[in-house]
Amino acid sequence: MKRVAVILSICLLLTAAADAAPVIFIVRHAEKATTGGNDPDLSDAGRKRAGALARILKDSQITAGLVTEFKRTQETAAPTARAAHLSPTVVPANDVPGLVAKLRGLNGNALVVGHGNTIPDLMKALGIATPISIPDSDYTEIFLVSLRDPPELLRLHYPF
């Protein structure tokens, strides 16, 4: 009887794993420097936050990273990308439809680093009905979107 229970449990686990929808981890870039014009680097606090993000996501089985053309998104993703042994794909900040198409084509989990003014449109395009607003001073949110049908949203904060 124990053998049957173990075999049944293994089958259920394999079925659940096969049904697992990709999870998209969406964050706003970390704190940026006050100098650098339209494309500043991260500040010291931003670099610390990017490191904290990598530690938080270390066991999340990230297989893809998507960033914008701006240094602050690329620098925010860099520690996580290094830990996951991947090179992030650059998608223009204003190309939400292109980003969504890339995300829908994924087979694994992904990190997306965007901007306070683009993440709300991305969430809407992914099918999240909850309105998202990110204050200019907020760099603490991690949005987890499961690409199920319908998509599911989980909101976390990561102060450091």
C-alpha positions in Angstrom: 0.0 0.0 0.0 2.9 2.3 0.8 4.4 1.7 -2.6 1.1 2.7 -4.4 0.9 5.9 -2.3 4.5 6.8 -3.1 4.0 6.1 -6.9 0.7 8.1 -6.8 2.5 11.0 -5.0 5.3 11.0 -7.6 2.8 11.1 -10.5 0.9 13.9 -8.9 4.1 15.9 -8.4 5.1 15.3 -12.0 1.7 16.4 -13.2 1.9 19.6 -11.1 5.4 20.4 -12.4 4.2 19.9 -16.0 1.3 22.3 -15.3 3.5 25.0 -13.7 3.1 28.3 -15.4 6.1 30.6 -15.7 6.5 33.2 -13.0 7.6 36.7 -13.9 9.4 38.7 -11.3 8.9 42.4 -12.1 10.8 45.1 -10.3 11.4 48.8 -10.8 15.1 49.6 -11.2 16.9 50.3 -8.0 17.8 53.8 -6.7 19.6 55.8 -9.3 22.4 58.3 -8.9 21.6 62.0 -9.0 24.1 62.7 -11.7 24.4 61.2 -15.1 21.7 63.0 -17.1 18.9 60.8 -18.6 20.8 57.6 -18.1 22.4 57.6 -14.7 24.1 54.6 -13.0 22.7 53.2 -9.8 23.6 55.0 -6.6 25.3 53.2 -3.7 21.9 52.4 -2.2 20.8 51.1 -5.6 23.7 48.8 -5.9 23.0 47.4 -2.4 19.3 46.9 -3.4 20.4 45.1 -6.6 22.5 42.7 -4.5 19.6 42.2 -2.1 17.4 41.3 -5.1 19.9 38.7 -6.3 19.9 37.1 -2.8 16.1 37.1 -2.6 15.8 35.5 -6.1 18.7 33.1 -5.8 16.5 30.0 -5.7 13.8 31.2 -8.1 15.1 29.3 -11.1 15.3 32.4 -13.3 16.0 31.4 -16.9 15.6 34.8 -18.6 16.2 38.4 -17.8 14.7 41.4 -19.6 15.8 44.9 -19.1 15.5 48.3 -20.9 18.1 50.2 -22.7 18.9 52.3 -19.6 21.9 51.5 -17.4 19.8 51.6 -14.2 17.7 48.6 -15.3 20.7 46.7 -16.5 22.7 47.4 -13.3 19.7 46.3 -11.2 19.5 43.0 -13.0 23.2 42.3 -13.2 23.7 40.5 -9.8 20.7 38.3 -10.4 21.8 37.6 -14.0 25.3 36.7 -12.9 24.0 34.3 -10.2 21.7 32.7 -12.8 24.4 32.5 -15.5 22.4 34.5 -18.1 22.7 37.6 -20.2 19.6 39.8 -20.0 17.8 40.7 -23.2 17.4 44.5 -23.8 13.8 45.5 -24.8 13.1 49.2 -25.5 11.4 50.8 -22.5 8.4 51.9 -24.5 7.8 48.5 -26.3 5.4 46.9 -23.8 3.8 44.7 -26.6 7.2 43.4 -27.6 8.1 42.7 -24.0 4.8 40.8 -23.4 5.4 38.8 -26.6 8.8 37.7 -25.3 7.4 36.9 -21.8 4.5 34.8 -23.3 7.1 32.8 -25.3 9.1 31.8 -22.2 9.2 28.3 -20.8 10.8 29.3 -17.5 10.8 32.0 -14.9 12.0 35.5 -15.7 13.2 38.7 -14.1 12.0 41.9 -15.7 13.5 45.2 -14.6 11.4 48.2 -15.7 10.4 51.7 -14.7 7.8 53.2 -12.4 5.9 54.5 -15.4 6.1 51.4 -17.6 5.4 48.6 -15.1 1.6 49.6 -14.7 1.1 49.2 -18.5 3.1 45.9 -18.5 0.9 44.5 -15.7 -2.3 45.5 -17.6 -0.9 43.9 -20.8 -0.2 40.7 -18.9 -3.9 40.6 -17.8 -3.6 41.8 -14.3 -6.8 43.7 -13.5 -5.5 45.3 -10.2 -4.4 48.9 -10.9 -0.7 49.4 -10.1 0.8 52.7 -9.1 4.4 53.1 -8.1 5.4 56.3 -6.3 8.6 58.0 -7.4 10.3 57.2 -4.1 9.4 53.5 -4.0 12.0 51.0 -5.1 10.9 48.2 -2.7 8.3 46.2 -4.7 8.6 42.8 -6.3 5.6 41.9 -8.4 5.2 38.2 -9.0 3.0 37.4 -12.0 2.1 33.8 -12.6 1.2 33.4 -16.3 -1.7 31.1 -15.6 -5.1 31.6 -17.2 -6.1 33.9 -15.7 -2.8 35.5 -14.6 -2.2 35.8 -10.8 -0.4 38.6 -9.0 1.5 38.5 -5.7 3.1 41.7 -4.4 6.1 41.7 -2.1 8.4 44.4 -0.7 12.1 44.1 -0.2 13.6 46.7 2.0 17.3 46.2 2.8 
